[in-house]
Amino acid sequence: MKIKILILLISLSLFSNFCIAESKYDKAHSAISFILFDYDNVNEFITFKIRNSGYIDLSFANNIPDDLFLEIIQKLKKHPDVKGVLAGRGGPTCSLWR
């Protein structure tokens, strides 16, 4: 009987881990990590902050090419786990585009 109860408790414990919903922050963090993974040296031209609500604030290098800036913003805005994006080009000049 004790073994059955122990097995039941372990099963419920394992199952409950799958049932816990990710927070909006966690979902947005996963989304931005997935999207930015494809870009080389991303940490040189983007800094970001994720809000608990799932919104992402980004600061790009002030000399980032327009097409790259728009591409990243559009990918983030289209992702269902990102609630919104606030972005600007107020970061320091990046040596990648001098």
N, CA, C and O atoms as a DFTB+ gen file, in Angstrom:
392 C
 N C O
     1  1       0.820      -1.196       0.000
     2  2       0.000       0.000       0.000
     3  2       0.864       1.259       0.000
     4  3       0.564       2.225      -0.702
     5  1       1.947       1.242       0.800
     6  2       2.821       2.409       0.870
     7  2       3.500       2.665      -0.471
     8  3       3.717       3.815      -0.853
     9  1       3.832       1.596      -1.180
    10  2       4.481       1.741      -2.478
    11  2       3.522       2.377      -3.480
    12  3       3.928       3.222      -4.277
    13  1       2.245       1.971      -3.442
    14  2       1.262       2.553      -4.357
    15  2       1.077       4.036      -4.086
    16  3       0.960       4.832      -5.018
    17  1       1.052       4.403      -2.836
    18  2       0.907       5.818      -2.476
    19  2       2.141       6.596      -2.923
    20  3       2.027       7.701      -3.454
    21  1       3.310       6.019      -2.707
    22  2       4.548       6.672      -3.122
    23  2       4.583       6.861      -4.637
    24  3       4.962       7.928      -5.121
    25  1       4.197       5.845      -5.376
    26  2       4.159       5.938      -6.837
    27  2       3.145       6.992      -7.276
    28  3       3.405       7.759      -8.203
    29  1       2.004       7.028      -6.617
    30  2       0.985       8.026      -6.936
    31  2       1.508       9.443      -6.675
    32  3       1.306      10.333      -7.501
    33  1       2.167       9.659      -5.551
    34  2       2.704      10.983      -5.225
    35  2       3.787      11.406      -6.213
    36  3       3.832      12.566      -6.625
    37  1       4.643      10.492      -6.589
    38  2       5.693      10.808      -7.560
    39  2       5.070      11.145      -8.916
    40  3       5.489      12.094      -9.579
    41  1       4.086      10.377      -9.318
    42  2       3.408      10.627     -10.598
    43  2       2.733      11.988     -10.605
    44  3       2.834      12.736     -11.578
    45  1       2.044      12.306      -9.515
    46  2       1.381      13.611      -9.428
    47  2       2.397      14.747      -9.428
    48  3       2.160      15.795     -10.029
    49  1       3.500      14.546      -8.770
    50  2       4.548      15.561      -8.740
    51  2       5.110      15.814     -10.133
    52  3       5.268      16.965     -10.540
    53  1       5.409      14.754     -10.860
    54  2       5.931      14.892     -12.219
    55  2       4.909      15.524     -13.148
    56  3       5.256      16.382     -13.960
    57  1       3.662      15.111     -13.040
    58  2       2.606      15.645     -13.886
    59  2       2.361      17.123     -13.603
    60  3       2.094      17.894     -14.524
    61  1       2.448      17.517     -12.347
    62  2       2.179      18.918     -11.998
    63  2       3.203      19.855     -12.615
    64  3       2.884      21.011     -12.894
    65  1       4.430      19.383     -12.834
    66  2       5.436      20.214     -13.478
    67  2       5.049      20.559     -14.911
    68  3       5.387      21.637     -15.399
    69  1       4.350      19.662     -15.587
    70  2       3.914      19.923     -16.947
    71  2       2.700      20.841     -16.982
    72  3       2.455      21.500     -17.992
    73  1       1.961      20.891     -15.929
    74  2       0.727      21.673     -15.886
    75  2       0.953      23.118     -15.484
    76  3       0.073      23.957     -15.677
    77  1       2.108      23.419     -14.932
    78  2       2.379      24.784     -14.504
    79  2       2.637      25.632     -15.737
    80  3       3.537      25.343     -16.525
    81  1       1.853      26.666     -15.895
    82  2       1.993      27.532     -17.065
    83  2       3.212      28.430     -16.923
    84  3       3.532      28.912     -15.837
    85  1       3.874      28.639     -18.037
    86  2       4.993      29.573     -18.047
    87  2       4.452      30.985     -17.872
    88  3       3.350      31.303     -18.319
    89  1       5.234      31.815     -17.224
    90  2       4.819      33.204     -17.061
    91  2       4.983      33.937     -18.390
    92  3       5.663      33.452     -19.295
    93  1       4.364      35.092     -18.499
    94  2       4.502      35.917     -19.699
    95  2       5.956      36.328     -19.890
    96  3       6.442      36.407     -21.018
    97  1       6.642      36.588     -18.791
    98  2       8.065      36.928     -18.853
    99  2       8.857      35.777     -19.464
   100  3       9.659      35.985     -20.374
   101  1       8.633      34.566     -18.964
   102  2       9.358      33.398     -19.459
   103  2       9.097      33.151     -20.947
   104  3      10.014      32.827     -21.701
   105  1       7.850      33.306     -21.352
   106  2       7.504      33.107     -22.757
   107  2       8.185      34.144     -23.640
   108  3       8.714      33.808     -24.699
   109  1       8.175      35.397     -23.212
   110  2       8.825      36.460     -23.991
   111  2      10.330      36.249     -24.024
   112  3      10.970      36.486     -25.049
   113  1      10.897      35.806     -22.914
   114  2      12.340      35.547     -22.869
   115  2      12.711      34.426     -23.833
   116  3      13.708      34.533     -24.548
   117  1      11.939      33.373     -23.862
   118  2      12.188      32.276     -24.800
   119  2      12.069      32.758     -26.245
   120  3      12.869      32.378     -27.099
   121  1      11.076      33.588     -26.510
   122  2      10.859      34.093     -27.867
   123  2      12.036      34.941     -28.342
   124  3      12.541      34.742     -29.447
   125  1      12.470      35.880     -27.514
   126  2      13.568      36.750     -27.944
   127  2      14.869      35.970     -28.055
   128  3      15.678      36.241     -28.943
   129  1      15.079      35.018     -27.177
   130  2      16.279      34.185     -27.269
   131  2      16.286      33.383     -28.563
   132  3      17.318      33.270     -29.224
   133  1      15.146      32.834     -28.918
   134  2      15.022      32.052     -30.145
   135  2      15.263      32.923     -31.376
   136  3      15.970      32.512     -32.296
   137  1      14.687      34.109     -31.398
   138  2      14.816      34.996     -32.552
   139  2      16.227      35.550     -32.691
   140  3      16.771      35.578     -33.794
   141  1      16.820      35.988     -31.600
   142  2      18.145      36.608     -31.679
   143  2      19.272      35.595     -31.857
   144  3      20.392      35.977     -32.196
   145  1      18.999      34.325     -31.636
   146  2      20.014      33.289     -31.788
   147  2      20.590      33.252     -33.210
   148  3      21.751      32.889     -33.401
   149  1      19.793      33.619     -34.183
   150  2      20.214      33.562     -35.583
   151  2      21.157      34.692     -35.991
   152  3      21.708      34.665     -37.092
   153  1      21.346      35.664     -35.138
   154  2      22.162      36.827     -35.493
   155  2      23.521      36.760     -34.791
   156  3      23.601      36.595     -33.574
   157  1      24.576      36.892     -35.580
   158  2      25.924      36.904     -35.018
   159  2      26.187      38.214     -34.291
   160  3      25.707      39.266     -34.715
   161  1      26.931      38.161     -33.220
   162  2      27.363      39.340     -32.459
   163  2      26.204      40.210     -31.985
   164  3      26.349      41.425     -31.850
   165  1      25.066      39.592     -31.737
   166  2      23.874      40.353     -31.361
   167  2      24.093      41.173     -30.088
   168  3      23.521      42.252     -29.934
   169  1      24.914      40.660     -29.187
   170  2      25.141      41.387     -27.931
   171  2      25.951      42.669     -28.142
   172  3      26.075      43.477     -27.222
   173  1      26.494      42.858     -29.328
   174  2      27.241      44.080     -29.628
   175  2      26.339      45.226     -30.085
   176  3      26.739      46.389     -30.026
   177  1      25.131      44.907     -30.539
   178  2      24.284      45.982     -31.063
   179  2      22.861      46.015     -30.507
   180  3      22.062      46.849     -30.931
   181  1      22.531      45.135     -29.577
   182  2      21.193      45.161     -28.962
   183  2      21.315      44.914     -27.461
   184  3      22.036      44.019     -27.017
   185  1      20.611      45.709     -26.711
   186  2      20.356      45.399     -25.307
   187  2      18.837      45.389     -25.152
   188  3      18.125      46.087     -25.874
   189  1      18.352      44.592     -24.207
   190  2      16.908      44.525     -24.046
   191  2      16.540      44.249     -22.597
   192  3      17.334      43.754     -21.798
   193  1      15.307      44.593     -22.306
   194  2      14.718      44.315     -20.995
   195  2      13.339      43.721     -21.253
   196  3      12.572      44.221     -22.076
   197  1      13.046      42.656     -20.538
   198  2      11.745      42.014     -20.668
   199  2      10.921      42.361     -19.443
   200  3      11.376      42.203     -18.310
   201  1       9.731      42.825     -19.675
   202  2       8.828      43.164     -18.574
   203  2       8.016      41.927     -18.181
   204  3       7.825      41.020     -18.992
   205  1       7.551      41.896     -16.960
   206  2       6.745      40.760     -16.473
   207  2       5.490      40.540     -17.310
   208  3       4.954      39.433     -17.357
   209  1       5.025      41.594     -17.967
   210  2       3.815      41.512     -18.782
   211  2       4.052      40.857     -20.143
   212  3       3.098      40.574     -20.867
   213  1       5.325      40.613     -20.497
   214  2       5.632      40.015     -21.786
   215  2       6.051      41.025     -22.842
   216  3       6.318      40.657     -23.986
   217  1       6.110      42.305     -22.463
   218  2       6.582      43.350     -23.380
   219  2       8.105      43.392     -23.346
   220  3       8.725      43.124     -22.317
   221  1       8.697      43.733     -24.489
   222  2      10.150      43.799     -24.597
   223  2      10.573      45.200     -25.002
   224  3      10.062      45.757     -25.974
   225  1      11.519      45.774     -24.242
   226  2      12.122      47.066     -24.557
   227  2      13.510      46.797     -25.129
   228  3      14.336      46.149     -24.486
   229  1      13.765      47.294     -26.336
   230  2      15.050      47.068     -26.988
   231  2      15.747      48.386     -27.268
   232  3      15.113      49.389     -27.596
   233  1      17.049      48.364     -27.133
   234  2      17.874      49.504     -27.522
   235  2      18.909      48.985     -28.518
   236  3      19.758      48.160     -28.180
   237  1      18.823      49.480     -29.737
   238  2      19.737      49.084     -30.801
   239  2      20.868      50.096     -30.914
   240  3      20.739      51.241     -30.482
   241  1      21.979      49.658     -31.500
   242  2      23.073      50.576     -31.803
   243  2      22.528      51.677     -32.717
   244  3      21.653      51.429     -33.548
   245  1      23.046      52.876     -32.557
   246  2      22.518      53.995     -33.342
   247  2      22.860      53.907     -34.829
   248  3      22.291      54.650     -35.629
   249  1      23.766      53.028     -35.212
   250  2      24.130      52.891     -36.623
   251  2      23.711      51.549     -37.231
   252  3      24.250      51.143     -38.261
   253  1      22.765      50.868     -36.607
   254  2      22.298      49.588     -37.155
   255  2      21.627      49.835     -38.508
   256  3      20.867      50.794     -38.644
   257  1      21.890      48.997     -39.503
   258  2      21.232      49.173     -40.803
   259  2      19.711      49.061     -40.684
   260  3      19.188      48.256     -39.914
   261  1      19.018      49.889     -41.466
   262  2      17.556      49.926     -41.412
   263  2      16.924      48.561     -41.633
   264  3      16.000      48.183     -40.913
   265  1      17.411      47.817     -42.620
   266  2      16.788      46.532     -42.939
   267  2      16.937      45.528     -41.797
   268  3      16.011      44.761     -41.532
   269  1      18.076      45.518     -41.122
   270  2      18.281      44.620     -39.985
   271  2      17.407      45.030     -38.802
   272  3      16.810      44.181     -38.140
   273  1      17.337      46.314     -38.545
   274  2      16.491      46.848     -37.473
   275  2      15.042      46.415     -37.679
   276  3      14.411      45.877     -36.769
   277  1      14.520      46.654     -38.883
   278  2      13.128      46.317     -39.178
   279  2      12.880      44.809     -39.161
   280  3      11.826      44.358     -38.712
   281  1      13.835      44.037     -39.642
   282  2      13.695      42.583     -39.665
   283  2      13.524      42.012     -38.255
   284  3      12.644      41.186     -38.013
   285  1      14.361      42.454     -37.346
   286  2      14.292      41.949     -35.966
   287  2      13.005      42.392     -35.293
   288  3      12.347      41.599     -34.619
   289  1      12.645      43.655     -35.472
   290  2      11.410      44.170     -34.861
   291  2      10.196      43.405     -35.381
   292  3       9.329      43.017     -34.599
   293  1      10.128      43.187     -36.682
   294  2       8.981      42.479     -37.264
   295  2       8.881      41.045     -36.755
   296  3       7.783      40.563     -36.475
   297  1      10.007      40.364     -36.634
   298  2       9.986      38.994     -36.112
   299  2       9.462      38.966     -34.678
   300  3       8.677      38.090     -34.316
   301  1       9.898      39.927     -33.867
   302  2       9.440      39.970     -32.478
   303  2       7.956      40.293     -32.394
   304  3       7.227      39.688     -31.608
   305  1       7.510      41.243     -33.201
   306  2       6.100      41.631     -33.167
   307  2       5.180      40.500     -33.624
   308  3       4.045      40.398     -33.159
   309  1       5.661      39.659     -34.526
   310  2       4.845      38.552     -35.038
   311  2       4.788      37.369     -34.075
   312  3       3.894      36.529     -34.175
   313  1       5.725      37.301     -33.157
   314  2       5.772      36.136     -32.265
   315  2       4.610      36.196     -31.274
   316  3       4.403      37.227     -30.633
   317  1       3.857      35.116     -31.140
   318  2       2.670      35.134     -30.270
   319  2       2.968      35.300     -28.774
   320  3       2.086      35.695     -28.013
   321  1       4.185      35.007     -28.352
   322  2       4.513      35.120     -26.932
   323  2       5.079      36.481     -26.544
   324  3       5.379      36.722     -25.375
   325  1       5.221      37.353     -27.508
   326  2       5.688      38.722     -27.236
   327  2       4.459      39.620     -27.267
   328  3       3.794      39.744     -28.295
   329  1       4.166      40.242     -26.134
   330  2       2.955      41.059     -26.030
   331  2       3.097      42.413     -26.713
   332  3       2.099      43.013     -27.113
   333  1       4.315      42.894     -26.849
   334  2       4.551      44.174     -27.504
   335  2       6.035      44.480     -27.522
   336  3       6.819      43.896     -26.774
   337  1       6.406      45.414     -28.396
   338  2       7.812      45.754     -28.573
   339  2       7.959      47.273     -28.553
   340  3       7.225      47.991     -29.231
   341  1       8.912      47.743     -27.771
   342  2       9.300      49.145     -27.777
   343  2      10.772      49.154     -28.150
   344  3      11.597      48.575     -27.444
   345  1      11.106      49.810     -29.259
   346  2      12.489      49.762     -29.742
   347  2      12.968      51.143     -30.162
   348  3      12.196      51.984     -30.623
   349  1      14.253      51.344     -29.989
   350  2      14.860      52.601     -30.412
   351  2      16.314      52.387     -30.771
   352  3      16.902      51.344     -30.484
   353  1      16.879      53.401     -31.405
   354  2      18.281      53.347     -31.828
   355  2      19.127      54.285     -30.982
   356  3      19.860      55.119     -31.513
   357  1      19.026      54.151     -29.705
   358  2      19.734      55.044     -28.810
   359  2      21.009      54.469     -28.225
   360  3      21.660      55.109     -27.399
   361  1      21.371      53.266     -28.647
   362  2      22.562      52.623     -28.112
   363  2      23.833      53.207     -28.714
   364  3      23.783      53.993     -29.661
   365  1      24.967      52.813     -28.153
   366  2      26.239      53.313     -28.670
   367  2      26.513      52.804     -30.085
   368  3      25.967      51.783     -30.501
   369  1      27.344      53.508     -30.802
   370  2      27.745      53.119     -32.142
   371  2      28.431      51.752     -32.094
   372  3      29.275      51.487     -31.238
   373  1      28.044      50.900     -33.036
   374  2      28.616      49.540     -33.094
   375  2      29.705      49.489     -34.148
   376  3      29.546      50.015     -35.249
   377  1      30.800      48.859     -33.804
   378  2      31.936      48.778     -34.726
   379  2      31.659      47.877     -35.929
   380  3      32.427      47.902     -36.891
   381  1      30.609      47.097     -35.907
   382  2      30.286      46.234     -37.032
   383  2      29.909      47.021     -38.289
   384  3      30.050      46.509     -39.400
   385  1      29.433      48.255     -38.130
   386  2      28.939      49.025     -39.268
   387  2      29.618      50.376     -39.398
   388  3      28.978      51.334     -39.832
   389  1      30.850      50.486     -39.050
   390  2      31.573      51.758     -39.191
   391  2      32.074      51.919     -40.581
   392  3      32.708      52.927     -40.896
